[in-house]
Amino acid sequence: MSGVLGTDPQTSAQVAGLFAQGLLLPWGARAGVRGRSHRLILMAKAGYDPTAARDLWVRMAEAAKGQSRPPEFLSTHPSEETRIRQIEGWLPEAQKYYKPR
C-alpha cells in the first residue's frame, strides 16, 4: 500500500513530520526571539558592547558560506542573516543600557 504522495509509508511519515515541524517551529521560534532580544539588553547592562553580538554573527555567516543547510522554516534556529537583521533592530534599545567601562 502506498502512502501520501504515492510513496511508501515511511516516506509519507517523514513528509508529514516535516510538514508538522514547519507549522510548529515558528511558535517556538517566537519565544527564542524574545529571549535573544532580552539577552542583548542584559549583555549591554553588564557592560559588554552589544554591537559585538552583531559582529559575531557576521563572522558566523562568513564561515557558513557555501555550506548546505535546510530551508530556514524547517530549521530550529534562524539563519545568520536573520540573526544579524534581528540584532540590528534591537541595537538601538540595547545601546541605551550600554555604559562602556
Secondary structure, DSSP 8 states (H G I E B T S, - for coil): ---GGGS-HHHHHHHHHHHHHHHHHHHHHHHHHHHHHHHHHHHHHTT--THHHHHHHHHHHHHHTT-----GGGSSS--HHHHHHHHHHHHHHHHTT----
